[in-house]
Amino acid sequence: MKKILVATEKPFAAPAVNGIRDVIDTAGYEFVLFEKYTDQSQLVAAVADADAIIIRSDLITPEVIANANNLKIVVRAGAGYDNVDLSAASERGIVVMNTPGQNANAVAELALGMMVYMARGLYSGKAGLELRGKSLGIHAYGAVGRYVGKIAKGFGMHIYAFDPYIADEKIMADGVTPVHSVEALYSKCEYVSLHIPATAETKKSINFDLLSQMPKGATLVNTARKEVIEEEGLLKMFAERGDFRYVSDIAPDCAAEILEKFAGKAYFTPKKMGAQTEEANTNAGIAAANQIVNFFEKGDVSFQVNK
């Protein structure tokens, strides 16, 4: 019997756990729940005899992989997968997948919610601004970016998107205007919503030169990764542009300095919470379980990310 380990330091919601269990039980596999662990060594031990593992933000390091003698597949329940060492997995022939789109609406709703929060002065009681009529730039037009665009249309915003991997026709079909450089996006839009992954190409790519091109009253919304922000440039932007605002569900390393020096111009959630809804938990968890079953039963590698 194949052993499927659900290893989550940050647990799934109960409906998600129940849904995952149902999928795995129906397939005739063994379901093992391992959550709220406190040390990485515990994960290393837990994975020793697992055939598959479902994770959230948990770290799949070379040490984890080296100790996972039976492991065939890792599924990250979510879109980002930079918490998995792809090289180490590939060397062992282990398939790594994500569950793209399952958390998209949750992240998009948070992004728009944070825009409203900043526009209304952190709900301080002082007069704020409206989103209607403002320009919104979507940096990367994947599943989350598309949902952001759909919701923003309801606010009456003018929406632009930059994504060199998506055809103009597809973007335009959603009523969104494509632009063809990051500079064009940032210089045009009072609000920019970040949805790029953290890769060698994108890390620290959001820098002062780019941010300084944003119009007066600029707000940057980051529900992606903190690593894509060049923090020295972020601090310089705050210092030189008193109109600039930054909001994120993943605090930068310089968060304390920002909040002390530029109070009221930034907000960071206590933990990364873009996908922290019961619905997103359930969607991503069940999708992960189904992908594991389809992999073992049908050889389906549709969502493999380490090809």
Residue pairs with C-beta under 8 A, 6 or more apart in sequence:
1 28
1 29
1 30
2 29
2 30
2 51
2 52
2 296
3 29
3 30
3 32
3 49
3 50
3 51
3 52
3 70
4 24
4 29
4 30
4 31
4 32
4 50
4 51
4 52
4 53
4 54
4 289
4 292
5 32
5 34
5 46
5 47
5 50
5 52
5 53
5 54
6 12
6 17
6 20
6 31
6 32
6 33
6 34
6 35
6 53
6 54
6 285
7 34
7 35
7 37
7 43
7 46
7 47
7 53
7 54
7 55
7 58
8 34
8 35
8 54
8 55
8 56
8 58
9 35
9 36
9 37
9 38
9 43
9 56
9 57
9 58
10 56
10 57
11 17
11 35
11 36
12 20
12 35
12 56
12 77
12 281
12 282
12 285
13 278
13 281
13 282
15 278
15 281
15 282
16 278
16 281
16 282
16 284
16 285
16 286
17 33
17 285
19 282
19 285
19 286
19 289
20 31
20 54
20 285
20 286
20 288
20 289
21 31
21 33
23 286
23 289
23 290
23 293
24 30
24 31
24 289
24 292
24 293
25 31
27 293
27 296
27 297
29 51
29 293
29 296
32 46
32 50
34 42
34 43
34 46
37 43
37 46
40 59
40 61
40 63
40 64
43 58
43 59
43 64
44 63
44 64
44 67
45 67
47 53
47 64
47 67
47 68
47 71
48 67
48 68
48 69
49 69
49 70
50 68
50 70
50 71
51 70
51 71
51 72
51 73
51 296
52 71
52 72
52 73
52 74
52 75
52 292
52 295
52 296
53 60
53 68
53 71
53 73
53 74
53 75
54 75
54 77
54 285
54 288
54 289
54 292
55 74
55 75
55 76
55 77
55 83
55 84
56 76
56 77
56 78
57 78
57 83
57 272
58 83
59 83
59 84
60 74
60 83
60 84
60 85
60 89
60 96
61 85
61 88
62 85
62 88
65 71
65 85
65 88
65 89
65 92
65 94
66 88
68 94
71 92
71 94
72 94
72 95
72 295
72 296
73 94
73 95
73 96
73 97
73 292
73 295
73 296
74 84
74 89
74 94
74 95
74 96
74 97
75 96
75 97
75 98
75 99
75 288
75 291
75 292
75 303
76 83
76 84
76 96
76 97
76 98
76 99
76 288
77 99
77 102
77 284
77 285
77 287
77 288
78 98
78 99
78 102
78 103
78 275
78 284
79 98
79 99
79 100
79 101
79 102
79 103
79 104
79 142
79 143
79 144
80 98
80 197
80 198
80 224
80 225
81 96
81 98
81 305
82 197
82 198
82 225
84 96
86 96
86 305
86 306
89 95
89 96
89 306
90 96
90 306
95 295
95 301
95 304
95 306
96 304
96 305
96 306
97 288
97 291
97 295
97 301
97 303
97 304
97 305
98 303
98 305
99 283
99 284
99 287
99 288
99 291
99 303
100 142
100 143
100 303
101 143
102 280
102 283
102 284
102 287
103 144
103 274
103 275
103 280
103 283
103 284
104 142
104 143
104 144
104 146
104 147
105 147
105 279
105 280
106 274
106 275
106 276
106 277
106 279
106 280
107 144
107 147
107 195
107 223
107 274
107 275
107 280
108 144
108 147
108 148
108 150
108 151
109 147
109 151
109 277
110 223
110 249
110 273
110 274
111 144
111 148
111 193
111 221
111 223
111 274
112 148
112 151
112 152
112 155
114 221
114 223
114 247
114 248
114 249
114 267
115 131
115 136
115 191
115 193
115 219
115 221
115 247
116 131
117 123
117 247
117 267
118 219
118 221
118 245
118 247
118 267
119 128
119 129
119 130
119 131
119 219
120 128
120 129
121 127
121 128
121 264
122 264
122 267
124 264
129 217
131 152
131 155
131 156
131 157
131 191
132 155
132 156
132 157
133 156
133 157
133 158
134 157
134 158
134 190
134 191
135 157
135 158
135 159
135 160
135 188
135 189
135 190
135 191
135 215
136 148
136 149
136 152
136 157
136 158
136 159
136 160
136 189
136 190
136 191
136 192
136 193
137 160
137 161
137 162
137 179
137 185
137 186
137 188
137 189
137 191
137 192
137 193
138 145
138 148
138 149
138 159
138 160
138 161
138 162
138 163
138 176
138 192
138 193
138 195
139 145
139 161
139 162
139 182
139 185
139 192
139 193
139 194
139 195
139 196
140 162
140 163
140 194
140 195
140 196
140 197
140 224
141 149
141 161
141 162
141 163
141 166
141 171
141 176
141 195
142 163
142 166
142 195
144 195
144 223
145 161
145 163
145 193
145 195
146 174
148 193
148 195
149 159
149 161
149 174
149 175
149 176
150 174
152 159
153 159
153 175
157 191
158 177
159 175
159 176
159 177
160 176
160 177
160 178
160 179
160 185
160 188
160 189
161 171
161 176
161 177
161 178
161 179
161 185
162 178
162 179
162 180
162 181
162 182
162 184
162 185
163 171
163 178
164 180
166 178
168 178
171 177
171 178
172 178
179 185
179 188
182 205
182 210
183 210
183 213
185 192
186 192
186 210
186 211
186 213
186 214
187 213
187 214
187 215
188 215
189 214
189 215
190 214
190 215
190 216
190 217
190 218
190 219
191 218
191 219
191 220
191 221
192 214
192 218
192 219
192 220
192 221
193 221
193 223
194 206
194 220
194 221
194 222
194 223
194 224
194 228
195 223
195 224
196 202
196 205
196 224
196 225
196 228
197 224
197 225
198 224
198 225
198 227
198 228
202 228
203 227
203 228
204 227
204 228
204 229
204 230
205 228
205 230
206 220
206 222
206 228
206 229
206 230
206 233
206 234
207 230
207 233
208 230
208 232
208 233
208 234
208 236
208 237
209 233
211 218
211 220
211 233
211 234
211 237
211 241
211 244
212 237
212 240
212 241
214 220
214 244
216 243
217 243
218 241
218 243
218 244
218 245
219 244
219 245
219 246
219 247
220 244
220 245
220 246
220 247
221 247
221 248
222 228
222 229
222 246
222 247
222 248
222 249
222 250
223 248
223 249
223 250
223 274
224 250
225 250
226 248
226 250
226 251
226 252
226 253
229 252
231 252
231 253
231 254
234 246
234 252
234 254
234 258
235 254
235 257
235 258
237 244
237 246
238 244
238 246
238 258
238 261
238 262
238 265
238 266
239 261
242 265
244 265
245 265
245 266
246 258
246 265
246 266
247 266
247 267
247 268
248 267
248 268
248 269
249 268
249 269
249 271
249 272
249 273
249 274
250 268
250 269
250 272
251 268
251 269
252 258
252 268
255 266
255 268
258 265
258 266
259 266
259 268
275 281
275 284
291 300
291 302
291 303
294 300
294 302
295 301
301 307
